[in-house]
Amino acid sequence: MFNFFSTIKQTAQALVGNVTSAVEQEEEFSEFVLEDMEDLLIGADLGVNYAAELVDKLRGGQMKIKPSEVRKYLKEEFLQTLKAAGSTELKYEPGTLNIYFITGINGAGKTTLIGKLAYKFKNEGKKVLIAAGDTFRAAAEEQLDIWSKRAGADIVRKDGADPAAVVYEAIQKARSENYDVILVDTAGRLQNKFNLMEELAKIKAVIDKNAPESLRESMLVLDANTGQNGLQQAKVFAEAVNLTSAALTKLDGSAKGAIILAIAKEMKLPVKLVGVGEKMEDLKAFNAGEFINALFK
């Protein structure tokens, strides 16, 4: 059984432990206490807007709660935020082709996540094809090739080719050979934002034209350690792609897991997968209730 608490205990301390220990002994929510609470929430990577909103609700007695009840208040607010962002269940339709369009900056852990996701689907008895859409970074394709072999998945790769052409070929192959899943890798060169946006939009157009009914998720991969920078990344990728969900890598050992809540609040994006270690099995389905319970354990 996967233990969420051991994975996010640093986040739990930063987001819940530090805030409650600073607040719950107070008699009332004075301005000094509220400002301290807001600073701690921002410091835990919850985001300035979200932290301010949570604290503003406590000003002037809007919420009839005492500082001693701050844990209960935060727990209810956080759970409501995750629920409002939508279902955390990965979409999959049996008996037909399922395409997962995976985006994120270079270094976020996209390639590793695709390898682990391929392994997960293979273990469920599904026929999996990887489309190596980051064609200008030779190391990316080599790495993806290694992961595909480890996962037991097939791969379509064409070094230096047009990424959209690779995805088109993958769709044709998947259709003719009855694959269940295509995992599409993409480039993540944020320093050349215009080219990246164009490339992603072109790949998306190929999917929309050739297999619109097959697209299950447009998923953004974020490194949990990036904290609030992850929110900025999400906004950039959302400009090019209609994102449906996020995946968080390297959650183990990060104190910045509150980015899960910030993205749910600001972007209305549910986190659906979390990477919690190096092994092939260390990609887990995200569960909002378990996450919240672990935060407040």
C-alpha positions in Angstrom: 0.0 0.0 0.0 1.4 3.4 -1.0 2.0 5.7 2.0 1.2 9.2 1.0 2.3 10.6 4.4 5.9 9.5 4.2 6.1 11.1 0.7 4.7 14.5 1.6 5.8 14.9 5.2 8.0 17.9 4.3 5.2 19.6 2.5 2.8 18.8 5.5 5.3 20.5 7.9 5.7 23.6 5.7 2.1 24.0 4.8 0.2 22.8 7.8 2.6 22.3 10.7 4.3 25.7 10.6 1.0 27.5 10.1 -1.0 25.8 12.8 1.8 26.0 15.4 2.1 29.7 14.8 -1.7 30.4 15.0 -3.7 27.9 17.0 -2.5 29.0 20.5 -3.7 32.6 19.9 -6.8 33.9 21.5 -8.1 35.6 18.4 -7.2 36.4 14.7 -5.5 39.8 15.2 -4.0 41.5 12.2 -0.6 40.5 13.3 -1.6 36.8 13.5 -3.3 36.9 10.1 -0.3 38.5 8.4 2.0 35.9 9.9 -0.3 33.2 8.7 -0.4 34.7 5.2 3.4 34.9 5.1 3.7 31.2 6.1 1.2 30.1 3.5 3.0 32.0 0.8 6.3 30.6 2.0 4.9 27.1 1.7 4.3 27.7 -2.1 0.5 28.0 -1.9 0.6 31.2 -4.0 0.1 34.8 -3.1 -3.5 35.0 -4.3 -4.7 31.8 -2.7 -3.0 32.6 0.6 -4.5 36.1 0.6 -8.0 34.7 -0.1 -7.8 32.1 2.7 -6.7 34.8 5.2 -9.2 37.4 4.0 -12.0 35.0 4.9 -10.8 35.1 8.5 -10.7 38.9 8.7 -13.6 40.7 10.5 -15.0 37.4 11.8 -16.5 36.4 8.4 -15.8 32.8 9.3 -17.0 32.1 12.8 -13.9 30.1 13.8 -11.2 30.5 16.4 -7.5 30.2 15.9 -7.6 26.8 17.6 -9.8 25.6 14.7 -7.4 26.7 12.0 -6.5 23.1 11.1 -10.1 22.2 10.4 -10.6 25.4 8.4 -7.6 24.8 6.2 -8.4 21.1 5.7 -12.0 21.9 4.5 -10.7 24.7 2.2 -8.0 22.6 0.6 -10.2 19.6 0.0 -12.9 21.9 -1.6 -10.2 23.4 -3.9 -9.1 20.0 -5.1 -12.6 18.9 -5.7 -13.5 22.1 -7.6 -10.6 21.4 -10.1 -12.2 18.2 -11.3 -11.8 14.5 -11.2 -8.3 13.2 -10.4 -8.9 9.9 -12.3 -6.9 9.3 -15.5 -9.3 9.1 -18.4 -9.2 5.9 -20.4 -11.7 4.3 -22.8 -11.4 0.5 -23.2 -11.7 -1.0 -26.7 -10.4 2.0 -28.5 -7.3 4.1 -29.1 -6.3 6.4 -26.1 -3.9 9.3 -26.7 -2.0 11.1 -23.9 -0.4 14.4 -25.0 2.4 15.0 -22.5 3.9 18.5 -22.1 6.3 20.3 -19.8 9.7 22.0 -19.7 12.9 20.1 -20.3 14.1 18.7 -17.0 10.7 18.4 -15.4 10.8 14.6 -15.7 8.6 14.1 -18.8 10.6 11.3 -20.3 10.7 9.3 -17.0 7.0 9.8 -16.5 6.2 8.6 -20.0 8.4 5.5 -19.3 6.6 4.8 -16.0 3.2 5.4 -17.5 4.0 3.0 -20.4 5.0 0.4 -17.8 1.8 1.0 -15.8 -0.4 0.5 -19.0 1.6 -2.6 -20.1 1.1 -4.1 -16.6 -2.6 -3.6 -17.1 -2.4 -5.7 -20.3 -2.5 -2.8 -22.8 -0.6 -2.4 -26.1 1.4 0.8 -25.8 3.1 3.0 -28.4 5.4 5.9 -27.6 5.7 8.8 -30.1 9.0 10.5 -29.7 7.9 14.1 -30.4 11.0 15.9 -29.0 13.0 15.3 -32.2 15.6 18.0 -31.9 17.2 16.8 -28.7 18.9 13.6 -29.6 19.4 12.7 -25.9 15.6 12.9 -25.4 15.0 10.3 -28.0 17.7 8.0 -26.8 16.4 8.2 -23.2 12.9 7.6 -24.4 14.1 4.6 -26.4 15.7 3.1 -23.3 12.5 3.7 -21.2 10.3 2.1 -23.9 12.4 -1.1 -23.9 12.3 -1.2 -20.1 8.5 -0.8 -20.1 8.0 -3.2 -22.9 6.4 -0.6 -25.1 7.0 0.2 -28.8 8.3 3.5 -30.1 8.0 5.7 -33.2 11.1 7.9 -33.5 12.6 9.9 -36.3 15.6 12.0 -35.2 15.5 15.5 -36.5 12.1 15.1 -38.2 9.1 17.3 -37.8 7.5 16.3 -34.5 4.0 16.5 -36.0 5.0 14.0 -38.6 6.2 11.6 -35.9 2.8 11.8 -34.2 0.9 11.4 -37.5 2.9 8.2 -38.1 2.3 6.9 -34.6 -1.5 7.4 -35.1 -1.4 5.5 -38.4 0.6 2.7 -36.8 -1.6 2.5 -33.7 -4.7 2.3 -35.9 -3.5 -0.4 -38.2 -1.9 -2.5 -35.5 -4.6 -2.1 -32.8 -2.8 -0.3 -30.1 -4.6 0.8 -26.9 -2.4 3.7 -26.0 -0.2 6.3 -27.6 2.0 8.4 -25.2 3.2 11.6 -27.1 6.4 13.1 -25.8 7.0 16.8 -26.7 9.7 19.4 -26.5 9.9 21.8 -23.6 12.2 24.6 -24.7 10.8 27.6 -22.8 13.6 29.9 -23.8 12.2 29.9 -27.3 8.6 30.2 -26.4 7.2 31.2 -29.8 8.7 28.2 -31.6 7.6 25.8 -28.7 4.0 27.1 -28.8 3.9 26.7 -32.6 5.3 23.1 -32.4 2.8 22.1 -29.7 -0.1 23.6 -31.5 0.9 21.8 -34.7 1.1 18.4 -32.9 -2.3 19.1 -31.3 -3.7 19.9 -34.8 -2.5 16.6 -36.2 -4.3 14.7 -33.3 -7.4 16.8 -33.8 -7.5 16.1 -37.5 -6.6 12.4 -37.4 -7.9 11.1 -34.1 -9.9 13.7 -32.3 -12.0 11.1 -30.5 -8.9 9.5 -29.1 -7.3 12.3 -27.1 -7.8 11.5 -23.4 -5.5 13.9 -21.6 -3.3 16.9 -22.4 -1.1 16.6 -19.4 1.4 19.0 -18.0 4.4 17.5 -16.2 5.9 19.6 -13.4 8.8 19.0 -11.0 7.4 19.4 -7.5 10.6 21.3 -6.4 9.8 24.2 -8.8 7.1 25.5 -6.4 5.5 28.7 -7.7 7.6 28.5 -10.9 5.4 25.6 -11.8 2.4 27.9 -11.9 4.1 30.1 -14.4 5.0 27.1 -16.5 1.4 26.0 -16.4 0.2 29.3 -17.7 2.7 29.2 -20.7 1.7 25.7 -21.8 -2.0 26.5 -21.3 -1.6 29.2 -24.0 -0.6 26.5 -26.6 -2.6 23.5 -25.4 -5.9 23.0 -23.8 -4.5 21.3 -20.7 -6.8 18.8 -18.9 -4.5 17.7 -16.0 -1.1 17.8 -14.4 1.4 15.3 -13.2 3.9 16.1 -10.4 7.3 14.4 -10.5 9.9 14.2 -7.6 7.2 14.7 -5.0 9.2 12.6 -2.6 11.7 14.8 -0.8 10.0 18.1 -1.8 8.6 20.6 0.7 6.8 22.4 -2.2 4.0 19.9 -2.8 1.5 22.8 -2.1 1.9 23.5 -5.8 -0.8 20.8 -6.2 -3.3 23.1 -4.5 -2.0 26.3 -6.2 -2.5 24.7 -9.7 -6.0 23.4 -8.7 -7.0 26.8 -7.5 -5.5 29.1 -10.1 -5.7 26.9 -13.2 -8.6 24.6 -12.4 -6.2 21.7 -13.3 -6.5 18.4 -11.3 -3.3 16.6 -10.6 -3.7 13.0 -11.7 -0.3 11.3 -11.3 2.6 11.8 -8.9 6.1 10.5 -9.1 7.4 9.3 -5.8 10.7 7.6 -6.5 13.1 6.1 -9.0 11.6 2.7 -9.6 9.3 1.8 -12.5 6.4 1.3 -10.0 6.9 4.7 -8.5 4.2 6.5 -10.5 1.1 6.7 -8.5 -2.5 7.8 -9.1 -3.2 10.9 -7.2 -6.1 10.8 -4.7 -7.3 14.1 -3.3 -8.7 12.7 -0.1 -5.6 10.7 0.7 -3.4 13.7 0.0 -5.4 16.0 2.3 -5.5 13.3 5.1 -1.8 12.9 4.8 -1.2 16.7 5.0 -3.2 16.9 8.2 -2.1 13.7 9.8 
